[in-house]
């Protein structure tokens, strides 16, 4: 472990010393590829050495979505969990109160949202320090991350946590790189771009591929991609996740300071202790989770508005709806009647591929 960490430090030091220009782009790309491989080795070790989840971290995923609270010690994560879910997580004025992963549940707009209070993250978590590996491994299973920041302490905490999560392959508020990477058996590295490229050239692409022992591949860029983007696609284990920066303890700063911090993107100011703006935070969590509520309508009865079926906005066809209710329903499916904003007329008769919208009402007609 020490040798891998020393190698990581040596590469990071060399990258810090290297001037960033066109002449060094090839060398920096190679270093970034080496660094990504070393981090992967460090964070997914062999079964020896206890790289498992660890006591208190094996939390069963439940509900319609999972949200993780990440932050430095004593920023108010436990207080926030207690206020939002009614779950008791020990609160104290000293650091490192929460040593295991505490789950709670928020019932909101008919959805069951699992909220995890992860132990206070520390600098160096991505390199396996403290219980960082377990914390961030659990964070990777979430649908949305809340980075809880202390309004009194400098915003540098935000950058440090982002660096830790980035180092573990979690990409916050980003879309996957719009580039195509396809291995082949022969023909060498074929690199094409549909746009003017300022970050990558054929030499850098070949160097990065060579580090991964890839000598034959087709790579097509559709935007001005960086070496990091190409490495992310080759690694293939990156998680692209929405993130909200929860600025806690705003009761302890001035209005002028709050107005400055208000310019941060993806930001939500709260006071967990005084319960300020918790409704605003819940609204933002709902918006970032992109959930879709679908109401069921049994034949000859009124729609059930109390217990909606919750779908992801990325998977919200009638077939997804059927599978969420019962896996055998798709086999018995004949057609569906839909009322709501996705229907051209009410009701509209649709097939399995029809995409549903939030608060649609659906009646499934089965084969006789």
N, C-alpha and C positions, 0 to 999 in steps of 0.2 A: 504493500500500500504506500509506504513511504517513498519508494522509488518512483511510482507513478505520479504521486503528488509533487515530487521534486522535478520530474520531467515537465509536468504542467506549469510549474512555477518558472522553469528555465525558458519554456516557449513563450509564456506571457511576458517575461522580462525582455526577451528578444523582440517580441512584437512592439513593446513599449519603446524600445530603442530605435526601431526601424522607422525611418521617415516614410510617410504615405505619399507616394507619387506613382506615375505610370511605370517607372523603371523598377519599382519594388513590388508592384501589384502581384507579379508571378510568385515572388518569394513569400509575401504575406498570405496569399491564397494557400500555398503549401503548408505554412505554419498553422493556419486556421483548420485545415483538414486534419493535421496531426493532433491538434488540440481537441477537436471534436471526437476523434477516435479514442484518445486517452480518457476523456471525460466519460465516454460510453463504458470503457473498461472499468473505470473507477466506480461508476454508479450502478452497473449491472455485474457485480462480481460473481465468481463461481460460488457454489453452494457452501463451500468452506468459508468460515469467517463471519457467518451470521449476517448475511445481507438481506434477511427476510423482513417482513413487515414490523415485527417487534410487538411486544405486549401493548395492547390498547389501540393498535393501529388497524387491526383486521376488522373494519367496520363494514357490515353487510350493506350494500347499496339498496336503498328502499325509496318508495315514493316516485314522483314523476320527474324529479330533477335533484341534482346534488350541488350544493354551494359550499365552498370552502373559505373559512376565515384565515387569512395569512397575515402575519405581522410580527414585528419585534416584540419582545416581552413587555408586558404591562402597558399596552396601548389601549386596553379596554375590550378585547375580543370576548372574554368570558362574560363581562357585563352585557355586551350586545347580544350574545347568545341567550342569556337569562331573560332579557327584556323581550326578545323576538319570539322565543319558543316556550318559555316557562321551564326550560331544562336547567337543572342546577349544575353550574360549572364553578369551581371554587374561585373566589375573587380575593385578591390580597394586594397590598401596596408594594410587596417585594416582587422581584422578577422570577420567572420560571415557575409560576404557580401551577399551570396546566402542564402535566408531564405525559399525558396520554391523549388520544383523540376522543373528544366528547361529541356525540351526535345529538341533535335536537330536530324537531319537526315544526315547520311553519305551514299552517293551513291558510292559503291565500287564493282568492278567486276560484275556489273549487279544486285547486291543485295542492298536492302534498309535496312540499319542498324540504329535502333533508339538508340541514345546516350543520357543518362540521367545524368545531373549534379546534384547530390544529395547534400543537405546542408552539410557543414563541420561536420564530425562525431567528437564526443567528448568522452573521456574516461567515461565509465559508461552508454553508450548508451543502452547496452543490459539489463540494470537494469531500463530502462525507463527515464533516465536523459535527459534533453534538449528535442530535438525532435527526439531522437535516435530511438524510436520505429517506427516512421513513416519512417525514413531514411532506417532502415534495413528491414522493411516490404516491401518497394519498391525494395530494393536490391534483395530480395528473388525472385522477378518476372523476374529477368534478366537471360540471357543465358550465360553471362560472366561478371566478375567483373574486373575493372581496379582499383587497389589500387594505388593512386597517392601519391608519397613520395617526400619530399623536400631533394635534395642531400646535402644541407648544414646542415640540422638537423639530429640528430642521427637516426640510423636504428631502434631504440627502437620504433619509430612510427609504423613500420611494425608489430612488435609483439603485440602492443596495439590494433591495428585495427583487426588483426587476432583474438585476444581474444574476442573482441566485436562481430565479425561476428560468431565465433564459439559458443558463448553464445546464439546466436539467431538461432542456428541450421543450419548455413550455413557452409558446409565443403568444403574448398578450395583445388582444385587440388587433390582430393581424390576420390577413387572408393567406392561405397557402400560396407559395410562389407560382406564378403563371408561366411555368416552363415545362417542357416535355423532356423526360429522360428515359431512354429505352436502350437496354443492353442488347447486343447482338453477338453473333458468333465470329464474324470477321468483318474487315473493312475499315478498321481503325476508328478514331474519334471523328465523327462528322458533326461540326458545330455550325449552326445557322441561327440568324437573328432577324426578326421582322422589324426591328427598330434600331436606331443608332445606339451603340453600346459604349458606355464610358467606363464600366467597371471590369468587364470580363473580356479577355481575348483568347484565341485558340491555345496559346502557350500556357496560360493560367489554367484553363479548363483541362488540358492534358495533364498538367502537374497534379491537380486535385484528383482527377480520375486515377492517375498512376498510384497515388497514395492509397487508394482503395483497391488496387490491383485490377482496375477496369481498363482494358486496352481497346475494347470495341463497343461503341455506343453512339446513338443518335441523340443530339441535344438541340432543342429548338427553344429560343427565348422569344417571348411576346412582349417583353418590357425590359427596362434597363436593370437587369438583375445583378446582384452582387455575388461575390465568392461565398458568402454566408448562405445565400438563397440556394445556390447549387449544392452546397454541403448538406443543407437541410433536406433537400429532395433525395440525395444519395443515401443519407442516413435512414430516411423513411420513418423515423419514430417520433417525429415532432407532433406536438399537440397544439392546435390553434384554438384559443379559448378567450371568450369575452371576460373583461376585468373591470371592476368598479373600484375606484380609490375612495375609501370611506374615511373622511377626515373627522376624527373623533375629538371630543373635548373642546368644541368651538366656544363653549361658555367661558373658556379661560383665555381667549384672545380678543383683540379689539376688532371693531367693525371694519376699520381700515385694513387690518391684516387679512380678515376674512374676504374682503373684496379682491385683494391681490391673489389669494389662493383660489378664488372662484373662477379664475381664468384657466385653471387646469382642465384639460379634456377628461372625460369619463370620471368626473368627480362628484361626490355627494357629501355635503357637510352635515354632521349630526352631533348630538350630545347623548350618548347611550345612558349616562347616569341620570340626566334630566329628561330623557325621552323626547328630545327635540328632533323633529324631522324624520322619525322612524317610518312614518307612512310614505314620505318621499323616497326613502331608501327601498322600501318594499316595492313601490311603483317601478323604480329603476331596475331592481333585480328582475321583476317580471318582464320588463322591456328587453333586458339583455339575455334572458333565457330563451326568448322567442318561442313561447309555448302557445299552443292552439287548443281552445276548449271546444269540444264537440258534444252536443246533447243528443241523447238517444230518444227515439219515439217508438214505443211498442205499437203494434197495429191496433187501431181503434181506441187508442188512449192518448192523453196529453203528453207532451215532451217532459222528460225528467230534467228540470233545471237545477236540481240539488246536487247531482253527482255527475259532472261532465267527464267524458273520456279525454285525457290530456295527451296531445301529440306534439312532437317536435315540428317546428316550422319547416324543417328540411325533409320530414317524412310525414306528409299529411294527406295522402291519397285515401280513397275509400278502402282500398286493400289494407293500408296501414291501420286504418280504423278497425277493420274486421279482425286483423291479427292481434290488436291490442285487447279486444274483448275476449276472443277465444281463437286458438290456432286452427280449429276445424271449421270455423265460420266461412273462411275463404272457399273451401270445397263445396259448401252448401249454397254459396252466393249465386243469386240469379240477377238481381239489379238492386239499386238503391234509390230511394226518393229523398231529395235534399231540399230543405228550406234554408234561406240565408243569403249572405252576400256572394257566395260562389255560384248560386243558382241563377240561370237566366230568367226563369219563370218559377212560380211557386205552386206545387213542388216541381222539381225537374227530375226526370228519370235519368239516371247516370250509371256508368259502368265502374269497374274497379279502379281504373286509372284516373278518375276525376279528382282534382285537387280541391280540398276543403279549405274554408276560411274560418277564422275565429268566430265562435258562437253559432256556427251552422247547426241545424237540426237534421238528423239522419234516421231514416227508417230502412232497415235491411229486409228485402224480400228474398226468401229462400226458395231453392228448387223444391218442387213437390216430390 
